[in-house]
Amino acid sequence: MARVHRFQDSHNLSEQYGPDWWIPLYRRAFPTLMSAVAVSEDGWAQRGGIDRLLTLACGRTFTVDEKIRTQDWPDVLLERWSDEARRSPGWVQKPLACDFIAYAYAPAATCVLLPVPALQRAWRQHGRQWIGLYGTRRAANQGYTSVSVPVPRGVLMQAIVEAMFVS
């Protein structure tokens, strides 16, 4: 029988990887990091994909949606549909309020920072091709099924770089 994903279980897992786990990663990415405030209350920010607000010494802020995988997979699992039956867009194709997706691999304590506008443009340019090449993965949740595409990290990063060139 397929494993059923539960939001509360996922939420509890993300809480296990709290600030003590995320902040060292953010400090490596942003050496002038001054603060990293969790956004945990349900509201427009959380629904827009904002899990944490990072503030740098210069005053610049970045908003981040945190995703974590408990195994070191060679891919990034891009959520195409958050609810397949209702055709609710997943985070790779819906409008998001965050600047980055912080996509982490827990065992290696590594993280890929994916800039949302370039990521979503890369998806628009290559999504159909990736579905054909890499297939989809379905995750049963309580009352709905989400669908994701496992894109190899190198392929995704190259597509993001190319998506930054606008002509």
C-alpha positions as CSV (number, residue, x, y, z in Angstrom):
1,M,0.0,0.0,0.0
2,A,1.3,3.5,-0.9
3,R,2.5,5.7,1.9
4,V,0.0,8.6,2.5
5,H,1.6,12.0,3.1
6,R,0.2,14.1,5.8
7,F,0.6,17.8,6.1
8,Q,1.1,17.7,9.9
9,D,3.9,15.0,9.5
10,S,5.6,17.2,6.9
11,H,5.2,20.2,9.2
12,N,6.7,18.3,12.1
13,L,9.6,17.2,10.0
14,S,10.3,20.8,8.9
15,E,10.2,21.9,12.6
16,Q,12.9,19.3,13.4
17,Y,15.1,21.1,10.9
18,G,14.7,24.5,12.6
19,P,16.9,27.5,12.8
20,D,19.9,25.6,14.2
21,W,19.9,23.6,11.0
22,W,19.0,26.3,8.5
23,I,21.0,29.3,9.8
24,P,24.5,27.8,9.1
25,L,23.4,27.1,5.5
26,Y,22.1,30.6,5.1
27,R,25.3,32.1,6.7
28,R,27.4,30.3,4.1
29,A,25.2,31.6,1.3
30,F,24.8,35.1,2.7
31,P,27.9,36.0,4.8
32,T,26.4,39.3,6.0
33,L,23.3,37.6,7.3
34,M,22.0,39.6,10.3
35,S,18.7,37.8,11.0
36,A,16.5,34.9,9.8
37,V,13.0,35.2,11.0
38,A,10.6,32.2,10.6
39,V,7.2,32.8,9.1
40,S,5.1,30.1,10.7
41,E,1.6,31.7,11.1
42,D,-0.9,30.9,8.4
43,G,-1.6,33.9,6.2
44,W,-0.7,35.5,2.9
45,A,3.1,35.1,3.4
46,Q,2.9,31.5,4.3
47,R,0.5,30.8,1.5
48,G,2.8,32.7,-0.9
49,G,5.6,30.3,-0.1
50,I,7.5,32.4,2.5
51,D,8.9,30.3,5.4
52,R,11.7,32.6,6.4
53,L,12.7,36.3,6.0
54,L,16.5,36.9,5.7
55,T,18.0,40.3,6.4
56,L,21.5,41.2,5.4
57,A,23.7,43.8,7.0
58,C,23.1,46.3,4.2
59,G,19.3,46.1,4.9
60,R,18.5,43.9,1.9
61,T,15.9,41.3,2.6
62,F,15.2,38.0,0.9
63,T,12.2,35.7,1.4
64,V,12.7,31.9,1.3
65,D,10.5,28.9,0.9
66,E,12.2,26.0,2.6
67,K,12.0,22.4,1.2
68,I,13.8,19.5,2.7
69,R,14.4,16.0,1.5
70,T,15.5,13.3,4.0
71,Q,17.7,11.5,1.4
72,D,20.5,12.8,-0.9
73,W,18.7,12.4,-4.2
74,P,20.5,13.5,-7.4
75,D,17.5,15.6,-8.5
76,V,15.2,18.4,-7.5
77,L,11.6,17.3,-7.2
78,L,9.6,20.1,-8.9
79,E,6.0,20.1,-7.7
80,R,3.9,20.5,-10.9
81,W,0.5,19.9,-9.3
82,S,-0.2,20.3,-5.6
83,D,-3.6,18.7,-6.2
84,E,-3.7,16.7,-9.5
85,A,-7.5,16.2,-9.6
86,R,-8.3,19.9,-9.1
87,R,-5.4,21.0,-11.3
88,S,-4.1,23.2,-8.5
89,P,-0.6,24.4,-9.7
90,G,2.3,23.3,-7.6
91,W,5.1,25.6,-6.5
92,V,7.1,25.4,-9.7
93,Q,4.3,27.0,-11.7
94,K,2.1,29.0,-9.3
95,P,2.7,32.6,-8.4
96,L,4.9,32.8,-5.3
97,A,5.8,35.7,-3.1
98,C,9.3,34.3,-2.2
99,D,12.6,35.2,-3.7
100,F,14.2,31.8,-3.4
101,I,13.3,28.1,-2.9
102,A,15.9,26.7,-0.4
103,Y,15.9,23.1,-1.5
104,A,17.9,21.1,1.1
105,Y,19.2,17.6,1.3
106,A,19.3,16.7,5.1
107,P,21.9,13.9,5.2
108,A,24.6,16.0,3.4
109,A,23.4,19.3,5.1
110,T,23.5,20.9,1.6
111,C,21.1,23.3,0.0
112,V,20.4,24.6,-3.5
113,L,19.1,28.1,-3.6
114,L,16.8,28.4,-6.5
115,P,15.8,31.9,-7.6
116,V,12.1,31.7,-8.2
117,P,11.6,33.9,-11.3
118,A,14.4,32.1,-13.2
119,L,13.3,28.7,-11.9
120,Q,9.7,29.3,-13.1
121,R,10.9,30.6,-16.4
122,A,13.1,27.5,-16.9
123,W,10.0,25.4,-16.1
124,R,7.9,27.2,-18.7
125,Q,10.7,26.6,-21.2
126,H,11.5,23.0,-20.4
127,G,8.7,21.5,-18.3
128,R,7.1,19.4,-21.0
129,Q,10.4,18.1,-22.1
130,W,11.4,17.2,-18.5
131,I,8.1,15.3,-18.0
132,G,8.9,13.2,-21.1
133,L,12.5,12.6,-20.1
134,Y,12.3,12.1,-16.3
135,G,8.6,11.1,-15.8
136,T,6.5,12.1,-12.8
137,R,6.2,11.1,-9.2
138,R,2.8,11.0,-7.4
139,A,2.5,11.5,-3.7
140,A,-0.8,10.4,-2.0
141,N,-2.0,12.9,0.6
142,Q,-5.1,12.9,2.6
143,G,-7.8,13.7,0.0
144,Y,-5.5,14.6,-2.8
145,T,-2.5,13.6,-4.9
146,S,0.4,15.8,-5.7
147,V,2.5,15.3,-8.8
148,S,6.2,16.2,-9.1
149,V,8.9,15.9,-11.8
150,P,12.4,14.7,-10.7
151,V,14.9,16.9,-12.7
152,P,18.6,16.2,-12.3
153,R,20.3,19.0,-10.4
154,G,22.8,19.8,-13.1
155,V,20.1,19.9,-15.8
156,L,17.9,22.2,-13.7
157,M,20.8,24.6,-12.7
158,Q,21.8,24.9,-16.4
159,A,18.3,25.7,-17.4
160,I,18.0,28.3,-14.7
161,V,21.2,30.0,-15.9
162,E,19.9,30.0,-19.4
163,A,16.5,31.4,-18.2
164,M,18.3,34.4,-16.9
165,F,19.2,35.4,-20.5
166,V,16.2,37.3,-21.9
167,S,16.1,38.0,-25.6
